[in-house]
């Protein structure tokens, strides 16, 4: 076959190598995302989740047990967190590696910058490889180049790769890109099928945010086995075995034997272990039935029976896990705190509060879904499964983003390489020279988001949207530096605003009652009720809970809501400077807008 002729003036010699573009794009992203942290200090760039992760890593390094995820300084005597040691472990290793040379503080600071930067490099490489793998050999270099640039412009996802982002979302996005890369090529490569099963289990051992996408990818593998039978027996068995063995090994690594089957619905535990290990075993059973007796109806019957048994066992064993993960949050806390968290808002609320950002969040993955569906229809039989599983995974992510905004980040970054690959597949004449790059950049999340921001003022015609409240972190007492002066006080129990809790835990040895986590129902309710109660009623609660300090922050949303809900409550009176006789203002650590009170014993 003769080589493809390059258009005049657009030869491959004029194109930069994808590796160079990846390095340059990575350096620009790291610099852009790291500049705010460098300017204000990387510790002040931590979100509430990042700060709590750092506290968890410090406790691990200080000797807290591997299986013990209790945060003892949150709502004393403590709350069992729903996070995973899979993220704690590499962070702890990096800190231990740098600490002899830099000391604890600078070792932590370097880790806070290095970890998300490494994950960003992995995301760019995986996106480039996904686009290349789905393209013809002659088009792969340009597909890699375009995928790197579009991924670098996936604005909704980039916030999770900024300096200080150590919670878990960035690692889960990288693992999901790896899953898409492996599972889309699993029909022809048994090793990739097994690796896909491992990546699925590893992602779920970190958190459940990607569960719908992983479930759709797994169902696509089942569908492939049902449709093609013995032709794909080995990769299907490899995926099922990889999922089963990995989930069991991860359970032994992360969970004490006594809690392997506990009904934990918001983290890796009995329910997810049943779905992972049981789902892998079900896939192996379908493969066994296909091997024993060929025929489409045999495979359909086996898959229906295996699916019914698995779901029946799940619903019977863990009926409470069918509800929303936020179902246990008290209704008062939903209206007071959870309802105003932007990342949990559905698309309907985003349309009301920030309609100008709808294109930036949703347009790119929706456009990519359309391109992927067209690719499924027009592709060759040899590549059809690749497009089916990719489309199903992206559709699940897009559905999650409609339910809550946090899903938009993963939907956009996974859509980036798929969009490029679909353009290559559908319009081969676009691939020549720089046309593919120009087209990809034109439809990138940054471009579509910019269009939404540009055209909204004209479409709004004077209409003012209410907007999402974005308080200044320093003014609302959420930064590490703002909480640092509290370390001068003797360690004690502090009642403070919900979003201030992680900063206080990070900067001091104090305990807090409130923090922005759905498991902390008791501590958050105690804070809200106490600060809304009359001073006389609040006094009894403070004594019963052994509270040593109260922090009021006039810049916090909590304070504003407490005053609005209870104009004569304790929070409102303290905001006016009217302290009851059992509270003493601590002048040494108080400042404008931030007041610390000692509870007299």
Secondary structure as a PSIPRED ss2 file (coil, helix, strand):
# PSIPRED VFORMAT (PSIPRED V4.0)

   1 X C   1.000  0.000  0.000
   2 X C   1.000  0.000  0.000
   3 X C   1.000  0.000  0.000
   4 X C   1.000  0.000  0.000
   5 X C   1.000  0.000  0.000
   6 X C   1.000  0.000  0.000
   7 X C   1.000  0.000  0.000
   8 X C   1.000  0.000  0.000
   9 X C   1.000  0.000  0.000
  10 X C   1.000  0.000  0.000
  11 X C   1.000  0.000  0.000
  12 X H   0.000  1.000  0.000
  13 X H   0.000  1.000  0.000
  14 X H   0.000  1.000  0.000
  15 X C   1.000  0.000  0.000
  16 X C   1.000  0.000  0.000
  17 X C   1.000  0.000  0.000
  18 X H   0.000  1.000  0.000
  19 X H   0.000  1.000  0.000
  20 X H   0.000  1.000  0.000
  21 X H   0.000  1.000  0.000
  22 X H   0.000  1.000  0.000
  23 X H   0.000  1.000  0.000
  24 X H   0.000  1.000  0.000
  25 X H   0.000  1.000  0.000
  26 X H   0.000  1.000  0.000
  27 X H   0.000  1.000  0.000
  28 X H   0.000  1.000  0.000
  29 X H   0.000  1.000  0.000
  30 X H   0.000  1.000  0.000
  31 X H   0.000  1.000  0.000
  32 X H   0.000  1.000  0.000
  33 X H   0.000  1.000  0.000
  34 X H   0.000  1.000  0.000
  35 X H   0.000  1.000  0.000
  36 X H   0.000  1.000  0.000
  37 X H   0.000  1.000  0.000
  38 X H   0.000  1.000  0.000
  39 X H   0.000  1.000  0.000
  40 X H   0.000  1.000  0.000
  41 X C   1.000  0.000  0.000
  42 X H   0.000  1.000  0.000
  43 X H   0.000  1.000  0.000
  44 X H   0.000  1.000  0.000
  45 X H   0.000  1.000  0.000
  46 X C   1.000  0.000  0.000
  47 X C   1.000  0.000  0.000
  48 X H   0.000  1.000  0.000
  49 X H   0.000  1.000  0.000
  50 X H   0.000  1.000  0.000
  51 X H   0.000  1.000  0.000
  52 X H   0.000  1.000  0.000
  53 X H   0.000  1.000  0.000
  54 X H   0.000  1.000  0.000
  55 X H   0.000  1.000  0.000
  56 X H   0.000  1.000  0.000
  57 X H   0.000  1.000  0.000
  58 X H   0.000  1.000  0.000
  59 X H   0.000  1.000  0.000
  60 X H   0.000  1.000  0.000
  61 X H   0.000  1.000  0.000
  62 X C   1.000  0.000  0.000
  63 X C   1.000  0.000  0.000
  64 X C   1.000  0.000  0.000
  65 X C   1.000  0.000  0.000
  66 X C   1.000  0.000  0.000
  67 X C   1.000  0.000  0.000
  68 X C   1.000  0.000  0.000
  69 X C   1.000  0.000  0.000
  70 X E   0.000  0.000  1.000
  71 X E   0.000  0.000  1.000
  72 X C   1.000  0.000  0.000
  73 X C   1.000  0.000  0.000
  74 X E   0.000  0.000  1.000
  75 X C   1.000  0.000  0.000
  76 X C   1.000  0.000  0.000
  77 X C   1.000  0.000  0.000
  78 X C   1.000  0.000  0.000
  79 X E   0.000  0.000  1.000
  80 X E   0.000  0.000  1.000
  81 X C   1.000  0.000  0.000
  82 X C   1.000  0.000  0.000
  83 X C   1.000  0.000  0.000
  84 X C   1.000  0.000  0.000
  85 X H   0.000  1.000  0.000
  86 X H   0.000  1.000  0.000
  87 X H   0.000  1.000  0.000
  88 X H   0.000  1.000  0.000
  89 X H   0.000  1.000  0.000
  90 X H   0.000  1.000  0.000
  91 X H   0.000  1.000  0.000
  92 X H   0.000  1.000  0.000
  93 X H   0.000  1.000  0.000
  94 X H   0.000  1.000  0.000
  95 X H   0.000  1.000  0.000
  96 X H   0.000  1.000  0.000
  97 X H   0.000  1.000  0.000
  98 X H   0.000  1.000  0.000
  99 X H   0.000  1.000  0.000
 100 X H   0.000  1.000  0.000
 101 X H   0.000  1.000  0.000
 102 X H   0.000  1.000  0.000
 103 X H   0.000  1.000  0.000
 104 X H   0.000  1.000  0.000
 105 X H   0.000  1.000  0.000
 106 X H   0.000  1.000  0.000
 107 X H   0.000  1.000  0.000
 108 X H   0.000  1.000  0.000
 109 X H   0.000  1.000  0.000
 110 X H   0.000  1.000  0.000
 111 X H   0.000  1.000  0.000
 112 X H   0.000  1.000  0.000
 113 X H   0.000  1.000  0.000
 114 X H   0.000  1.000  0.000
 115 X H   0.000  1.000  0.000
 116 X H   0.000  1.000  0.000
 117 X H   0.000  1.000  0.000
 118 X H   0.000  1.000  0.000
 119 X H   0.000  1.000  0.000
 120 X H   0.000  1.000  0.000
 121 X H   0.000  1.000  0.000
 122 X H   0.000  1.000  0.000
 123 X H   0.000  1.000  0.000
 124 X H   0.000  1.000  0.000
 125 X H   0.000  1.000  0.000
 126 X H   0.000  1.000  0.000
 127 X H   0.000  1.000  0.000
 128 X H   0.000  1.000  0.000
 129 X H   0.000  1.000  0.000
 130 X H   0.000  1.000  0.000
 131 X H   0.000  1.000  0.000
 132 X H   0.000  1.000  0.000
 133 X H   0.000  1.000  0.000
 134 X C   1.000  0.000  0.000
 135 X C   1.000  0.000  0.000
 136 X C   1.000  0.000  0.000
 137 X H   0.000  1.000  0.000
 138 X H   0.000  1.000  0.000
 139 X H   0.000  1.000  0.000
 140 X H   0.000  1.000  0.000
 141 X H   0.000  1.000  0.000
 142 X H   0.000  1.000  0.000
 143 X H   0.000  1.000  0.000
 144 X H   0.000  1.000  0.000
 145 X H   0.000  1.000  0.000
 146 X H   0.000  1.000  0.000
 147 X H   0.000  1.000  0.000
 148 X H   0.000  1.000  0.000
 149 X H   0.000  1.000  0.000
 150 X H   0.000  1.000  0.000
 151 X H   0.000  1.000  0.000
 152 X H   0.000  1.000  0.000
 153 X C   1.000  0.000  0.000
 154 X C   1.000  0.000  0.000
 155 X H   0.000  1.000  0.000
 156 X H   0.000  1.000  0.000
 157 X H   0.000  1.000  0.000
 158 X H   0.000  1.000  0.000
 159 X H   0.000  1.000  0.000
 160 X H   0.000  1.000  0.000
 161 X H   0.000  1.000  0.000
 162 X C   1.000  0.000  0.000
 163 X C   1.000  0.000  0.000
 164 X C   1.000  0.000  0.000
 165 X C   1.000  0.000  0.000
 166 X C   1.000  0.000  0.000
 167 X C   1.000  0.000  0.000
 168 X C   1.000  0.000  0.000
 169 X H   0.000  1.000  0.000
 170 X H   0.000  1.000  0.000
 171 X H   0.000  1.000  0.000
 172 X H   0.000  1.000  0.000
 173 X H   0.000  1.000  0.000
 174 X H   0.000  1.000  0.000
 175 X H   0.000  1.000  0.000
 176 X H   0.000  1.000  0.000
 177 X H   0.000  1.000  0.000
 178 X H   0.000  1.000  0.000
 179 X H   0.000  1.000  0.000
 180 X H   0.000  1.000  0.000
 181 X H   0.000  1.000  0.000
 182 X H   0.000  1.000  0.000
 183 X H   0.000  1.000  0.000
 184 X C   1.000  0.000  0.000
 185 X C   1.000  0.000  0.000
 186 X C   1.000  0.000  0.000
 187 X C   1.000  0.000  0.000
 188 X C   1.000  0.000  0.000
 189 X C   1.000  0.000  0.000
 190 X H   0.000  1.000  0.000
 191 X H   0.000  1.000  0.000
 192 X H   0.000  1.000  0.000
 193 X H   0.000  1.000  0.000
 194 X H   0.000  1.000  0.000
 195 X H   0.000  1.000  0.000
 196 X H   0.000  1.000  0.000
 197 X H   0.000  1.000  0.000
 198 X H   0.000  1.000  0.000
 199 X H   0.000  1.000  0.000
 200 X H   0.000  1.000  0.000
 201 X H   0.000  1.000  0.000
 202 X H   0.000  1.000  0.000
 203 X H   0.000  1.000  0.000
 204 X H   0.000  1.000  0.000
 205 X H   0.000  1.000  0.000
 206 X H   0.000  1.000  0.000
 207 X C   1.000  0.000  0.000
 208 X C   1.000  0.000  0.000
 209 X C   1.000  0.000  0.000
 210 X C   1.000  0.000  0.000
 211 X H   0.000  1.000  0.000
 212 X H   0.000  1.000  0.000
 213 X H   0.000  1.000  0.000
 214 X H   0.000  1.000  0.000
 215 X H   0.000  1.000  0.000
 216 X H   0.000  1.000  0.000
 217 X H   0.000  1.000  0.000
 218 X H   0.000  1.000  0.000
 219 X H   0.000  1.000  0.000
 220 X H   0.000  1.000  0.000
 221 X H   0.000  1.000  0.000
 222 X H   0.000  1.000  0.000
 223 X H   0.000  1.000  0.000
 224 X H   0.000  1.000  0.000
 225 X H   0.000  1.000  0.000
 226 X H   0.000  1.000  0.000
 227 X H   0.000  1.000  0.000
 228 X H   0.000  1.000  0.000
 229 X H   0.000  1.000  0.000
 230 X H   0.000  1.000  0.000
 231 X H   0.000  1.000  0.000
 232 X H   0.000  1.000  0.000
 233 X H   0.000  1.000  0.000
 234 X H   0.000  1.000  0.000
 235 X H   0.000  1.000  0.000
 236 X H   0.000  1.000  0.000
 237 X H   0.000  1.000  0.000
 238 X H   0.000  1.000  0.000
 239 X H   0.000  1.000  0.000
 240 X H   0.000  1.000  0.000
 241 X H   0.000  1.000  0.000
 242 X H   0.000  1.000  0.000
 243 X H   0.000  1.000  0.000
 244 X H   0.000  1.000  0.000
 245 X H   0.000  1.000  0.000
 246 X H   0.000  1.000  0.000
 247 X H   0.000  1.000  0.000
 248 X H   0.000  1.000  0.000
 249 X H   0.000  1.000  0.000
 250 X H   0.000  1.000  0.000
 251 X H   0.000  1.000  0.000
 252 X H   0.000  1.000  0.000
 253 X H   0.000  1.000  0.000
 254 X H   0.000  1.000  0.000
 255 X C   1.000  0.000  0.000
 256 X C   1.000  0.000  0.000
 257 X H   0.000  1.000  0.000
 258 X H   0.000  1.000  0.000
 259 X H   0.000  1.000  0.000
 260 X C   1.000  0.000  0.000
 261 X C   1.000  0.000  0.000
 262 X C   1.000  0.000  0.000
 263 X C   1.000  0.000  0.000
 264 X C   1.000  0.000  0.000
 265 X C   1.000  0.000  0.000
 266 X C   1.000  0.000  0.000
 267 X C   1.000  0.000  0.000
 268 X C   1.000  0.000  0.000
 269 X C   1.000  0.000  0.000
 270 X H   0.000  1.000  0.000
 271 X H   0.000  1.000  0.000
 272 X H   0.000  1.000  0.000
 273 X H   0.000  1.000  0.000
 274 X H   0.000  1.000  0.000
 275 X H   0.000  1.000  0.000
 276 X H   0.000  1.000  0.000
 277 X H   0.000  1.000  0.000
 278 X H   0.000  1.000  0.000
 279 X H   0.000  1.000  0.000
 280 X H   0.000  1.000  0.000
 281 X H   0.000  1.000  0.000
 282 X H   0.000  1.000  0.000
 283 X H   0.000  1.000  0.000
 284 X H   0.000  1.000  0.000
 285 X H   0.000  1.000  0.000
 286 X H   0.000  1.000  0.000
 287 X H   0.000  1.000  0.000
 288 X H   0.000  1.000  0.000
 289 X H   0.000  1.000  0.000
 290 X H   0.000  1.000  0.000
 291 X H   0.000  1.000  0.000
 292 X H   0.000  1.000  0.000
 293 X C   1.000  0.000  0.000
 294 X C   1.000  0.000  0.000
 295 X C   1.000  0.000  0.000
 296 X H   0.000  1.000  0.000
 297 X H   0.000  1.000  0.000
 298 X H   0.000  1.000  0.000
 299 X H   0.000  1.000  0.000
 300 X H   0.000  1.000  0.000
 301 X H   0.000  1.000  0.000
 302 X H   0.000  1.000  0.000
 303 X H   0.000  1.000  0.000
 304 X H   0.000  1.000  0.000
 305 X H   0.000  1.000  0.000
 306 X H   0.000  1.000  0.000
 307 X H   0.000  1.000  0.000
 308 X H   0.000  1.000  0.000
 309 X H   0.000  1.000  0.000
 310 X H   0.000  1.000  0.000
 311 X H   0.000  1.000  0.000
 312 X H   0.000  1.000  0.000
 313 X H   0.000  1.000  0.000
 314 X H   0.000  1.000  0.000
 315 X H   0.000  1.000  0.000
 316 X H   0.000  1.000  0.000
 317 X H   0.000  1.000  0.000
 318 X C   1.000  0.000  0.000
 319 X H   0.000  1.000  0.000
 320 X H   0.000  1.000  0.000
 321 X H   0.000  1.000  0.000
 322 X H   0.000  1.000  0.000
 323 X C   1.000  0.000  0.000
 324 X C   1.000  0.000  0.000
 325 X C   1.000  0.000  0.000
 326 X C   1.000  0.000  0.000
 327 X C   1.000  0.000  0.000
 328 X C   1.000  0.000  0.000
 329 X C   1.000  0.000  0.000
 330 X C   1.000  0.000  0.000
 331 X H   0.000  1.000  0.000
 332 X H   0.000  1.000  0.000
 333 X H   0.000  1.000  0.000
 334 X H   0.000  1.000  0.000
 335 X H   0.000  1.000  0.000
 336 X H   0.000  1.000  0.000
 337 X C   1.000  0.000  0.000
 338 X H   0.000  1.000  0.000
 339 X H   0.000  1.000  0.000
 340 X H   0.000  1.000  0.000
 341 X C   1.000  0.000  0.000
 342 X H   0.000  1.000  0.000
 343 X H   0.000  1.000  0.000
 344 X H   0.000  1.000  0.000
 345 X C   1.000  0.000  0.000
 346 X C   1.000  0.000  0.000
 347 X H   0.000  1.000  0.000
 348 X H   0.000  1.000  0.000
 349 X H   0.000  1.000  0.000
 350 X H   0.000  1.000  0.000
 351 X H   0.000  1.000  0.000
 352 X H   0.000  1.000  0.000
 353 X H   0.000  1.000  0.000
 354 X C   1.000  0.000  0.000
 355 X H   0.000  1.000  0.000
 356 X H   0.000  1.000  0.000
 357 X H   0.000  1.000  0.000
 358 X H   0.000  1.000  0.000
 359 X H   0.000  1.000  0.000
 360 X H   0.000  1.000  0.000
 361 X H   0.000  1.000  0.000
 362 X H   0.000  1.000  0.000
 363 X H   0.000  1.000  0.000
 364 X H   0.000  1.000  0.000
 365 X H   0.000  1.000  0.000
 366 X H   0.000  1.000  0.000
 367 X H   0.000  1.000  0.000
 368 X H   0.000  1.000  0.000
 369 X H   0.000  1.000  0.000
 370 X H   0.000  1.000  0.000
 371 X H   0.000  1.000  0.000
 372 X H   0.000  1.000  0.000
 373 X H   0.000  1.000  0.000
 374 X H   0.000  1.000  0.000
 375 X H   0.000  1.000  0.000
 376 X H   0.000  1.000  0.000
 377 X H   0.000  1.000  0.000
 378 X H   0.000  1.000  0.000
 379 X C   1.000  0.000  0.000
 380 X C   1.000  0.000  0.000
 381 X H   0.000  1.000  0.000
 382 X H   0.000  1.000  0.000
 383 X H   0.000  1.000  0.000
 384 X H   0.000  1.000  0.000
 385 X H   0.000  1.000  0.000
 386 X H   0.000  1.000  0.000
 387 X H   0.000  1.000  0.000
 388 X H   0.000  1.000  0.000
 389 X H   0.000  1.000  0.000
 390 X H   0.000  1.000  0.000
 391 X H   0.000  1.000  0.000
 392 X H   0.000  1.000  0.000
 393 X H   0.000  1.000  0.000
 394 X H   0.000  1.000  0.000
 395 X H   0.000  1.000  0.000
 396 X H   0.000  1.000  0.000
 397 X H   0.000  1.000  0.000
 398 X H   0.000  1.000  0.000
 399 X H   0.000  1.000  0.000
 400 X H   0.000  1.000  0.000
 401 X H   0.000  1.000  0.000
 402 X H   0.000  1.000  0.000
 403 X H   0.000  1.000  0.000
 404 X C   1.000  0.000  0.000
 405 X C   1.000  0.000  0.000
 406 X C   1.000  0.000  0.000
 407 X H   0.000  1.000  0.000
 408 X H   0.000  1.000  0.000
 409 X H   0.000  1.000  0.000
 410 X H   0.000  1.000  0.000
 411 X H   0.000  1.000  0.000
 412 X H   0.000  1.000  0.000
 413 X H   0.000  1.000  0.000
 414 X H   0.000  1.000  0.000
 415 X H   0.000  1.000  0.000
 416 X H   0.000  1.000  0.000
 417 X H   0.000  1.000  0.000
 418 X H   0.000  1.000  0.000
 419 X H   0.000  1.000  0.000
 420 X H   0.000  1.000  0.000
 421 X H   0.000  1.000  0.000
 422 X H   0.000  1.000  0.000
 423 X H   0.000  1.000  0.000
 424 X H   0.000  1.000  0.000
 425 X H   0.000  1.000  0.000
 426 X H   0.000  1.000  0.000
 427 X C   1.000  0.000  0.000
 428 X H   0.000  1.000  0.000
 429 X H   0.000  1.000  0.000
 430 X H   0.000  1.000  0.000
 431 X C   1.000  0.000  0.000
 432 X C   1.000  0.000  0.000
 433 X C   1.000  0.000  0.000
 434 X C   1.000  0.000  0.000
 435 X H   0.000  1.000  0.000
 436 X H   0.000  1.000  0.000
 437 X H   0.000  1.000  0.000
 438 X H   0.000  1.000  0.000
 439 X H   0.000  1.000  0.000
 440 X H   0.000  1.000  0.000
 441 X H   0.000  1.000  0.000
 442 X H   0.000  1.000  0.000
 443 X C   1.000  0.000  0.000
 444 X C   1.000  0.000  0.000
 445 X H   0.000  1.000  0.000
 446 X H   0.000  1.000  0.000
 447 X H   0.000  1.000  0.000
 448 X H   0.000  1.000  0.000
 449 X H   0.000  1.000  0.000
 450 X H   0.000  1.000  0.000
 451 X H   0.000  1.000  0.000
 452 X H   0.000  1.000  0.000
 453 X H   0.000  1.000  0.000
 454 X H   0.000  1.000  0.000
 455 X H   0.000  1.000  0.000
 456 X H   0.000  1.000  0.000
 457 X H   0.000  1.000  0.000
 458 X H   0.000  1.000  0.000
 459 X H   0.000  1.000  0.000
 460 X H   0.000  1.000  0.000
 461 X C   1.000  0.000  0.000
 462 X C   1.000  0.000  0.000
 463 X C   1.000  0.000  0.000
 464 X C   1.000  0.000  0.000
 465 X C   1.000  0.000  0.000
 466 X C   1.000  0.000  0.000
 467 X C   1.000  0.000  0.000
 468 X C   1.000  0.000  0.000
 469 X C   1.000  0.000  0.000
 470 X C   1.000  0.000  0.000
 471 X C   1.000  0.000  0.000
 472 X C   1.000  0.000  0.000
 473 X C   1.000  0.000  0.000
 474 X C   1.000  0.000  0.000
 475 X C   1.000  0.000  0.000
 476 X C   1.000  0.000  0.000
 477 X C   1.000  0.000  0.000
 478 X C   1.000  0.000  0.000
 479 X C   1.000  0.000  0.000
 480 X H   0.000  1.000  0.000
 481 X H   0.000  1.000  0.000
 482 X H   0.000  1.000  0.000
 483 X H   0.000  1.000  0.000
 484 X H   0.000  1.000  0.000
 485 X H   0.000  1.000  0.000
 486 X H   0.000  1.000  0.000
 487 X H   0.000  1.000  0.000
 488 X H   0.000  1.000  0.000
 489 X C   1.000  0.000  0.000
 490 X C   1.000  0.000  0.000
 491 X C   1.000  0.000  0.000
 492 X C   1.000  0.000  0.000
 493 X E   0.000  0.000  1.000
 494 X E   0.000  0.000  1.000
 495 X E   0.000  0.000  1.000
 496 X C   1.000  0.000  0.000
 497 X C   1.000  0.000  0.000
 498 X H   0.000  1.000  0.000
 499 X H   0.000  1.000  0.000
 500 X H   0.000  1.000  0.000
 501 X H   0.000  1.000  0.000
 502 X H   0.000  1.000  0.000
 503 X H   0.000  1.000  0.000
 504 X H   0.000  1.000  0.000
 505 X H   0.000  1.000  0.000
 506 X H   0.000  1.000  0.000
 507 X H   0.000  1.000  0.000
 508 X C   1.000  0.000  0.000
 509 X C   1.000  0.000  0.000
 510 X C   1.000  0.000  0.000
 511 X E   0.000  0.000  1.000
 512 X E   0.000  0.000  1.000
 513 X C   1.000  0.000  0.000
 514 X C   1.000  0.000  0.000
 515 X C   1.000  0.000  0.000
 516 X C   1.000  0.000  0.000
 517 X C   1.000  0.000  0.000
 518 X C   1.000  0.000  0.000
 519 X C   1.000  0.000  0.000
 520 X C   1.000  0.000  0.000
 521 X H   0.000  1.000  0.000
 522 X H   0.000  1.000  0.000
 523 X H   0.000  1.000  0.000
 524 X H   0.000  1.000  0.000
 525 X H   0.000  1.000  0.000
 526 X H   0.000  1.000  0.000
 527 X H   0.000  1.000  0.000
 528 X H   0.000  1.000  0.000
 529 X H   0.000  1.000  0.000
 530 X H   0.000  1.000  0.000
 531 X H   0.000  1.000  0.000
 532 X H   0.000  1.000  0.000
 533 X C   1.000  0.000  0.000
 534 X C   1.000  0.000  0.000
 535 X H   0.000  1.000  0.000
 536 X H   0.000  1.000  0.000
 537 X H   0.000  1.000  0.000
 538 X H   0.000  1.000  0.000
 539 X H   0.000  1.000  0.000
 540 X H   0.000  1.000  0.000
 541 X H   0.000  1.000  0.000
 542 X H   0.000  1.000  0.000
 543 X H   0.000  1.000  0.000
 544 X H   0.000  1.000  0.000
 545 X C   1.000  0.000  0.000
 546 X C   1.000  0.000  0.000
 547 X C   1.000  0.000  0.000
 548 X C   1.000  0.000  0.000
 549 X E   0.000  0.000  1.000
 550 X E   0.000  0.000  1.000
 551 X E   0.000  0.000  1.000
 552 X E   0.000  0.000  1.000
 553 X E   0.000  0.000  1.000
 554 X C   1.000  0.000  0.000
 555 X C   1.000  0.000  0.000
 556 X C   1.000  0.000  0.000
 557 X H   0.000  1.000  0.000
 558 X H   0.000  1.000  0.000
 559 X H   0.000  1.000  0.000
 560 X H   0.000  1.000  0.000
 561 X H   0.000  1.000  0.000
 562 X H   0.000  1.000  0.000
 563 X H   0.000  1.000  0.000
 564 X H   0.000  1.000  0.000
 565 X H   0.000  1.000  0.000
 566 X C   1.000  0.000  0.000
 567 X C   1.000  0.000  0.000
 568 X C   1.000  0.000  0.000
 569 X C   1.000  0.000  0.000
 570 X H   0.000  1.000  0.000
 571 X H   0.000  1.000  0.000
 572 X H   0.000  1.000  0.000
 573 X H   0.000  1.000  0.000
 574 X H   0.000  1.000  0.000
 575 X H   0.000  1.000  0.000
 576 X C   1.000  0.000  0.000
 577 X C   1.000  0.000  0.000
 578 X C   1.000  0.000  0.000
 579 X C   1.000  0.000  0.000
 580 X C   1.000  0.000  0.000
 581 X C   1.000  0.000  0.000
 582 X C   1.000  0.000  0.000
 583 X E   0.000  0.000  1.000
 584 X E   0.000  0.000  1.000
 585 X E   0.000  0.000  1.000
 586 X C   1.000  0.000  0.000
 587 X H   0.000  1.000  0.000
 588 X H   0.000  1.000  0.000
 589 X H   0.000  1.000  0.000
 590 X C   1.000  0.000  0.000
 591 X E   0.000  0.000  1.000
 592 X C   1.000  0.000  0.000
 593 X C   1.000  0.000  0.000
 594 X E   0.000  0.000  1.000
 595 X E   0.000  0.000  1.000
 596 X E   0.000  0.000  1.000
 597 X E   0.000  0.000  1.000
 598 X E   0.000  0.000  1.000
 599 X E   0.000  0.000  1.000
 600 X C   1.000  0.000  0.000
 601 X C   1.000  0.000  0.000
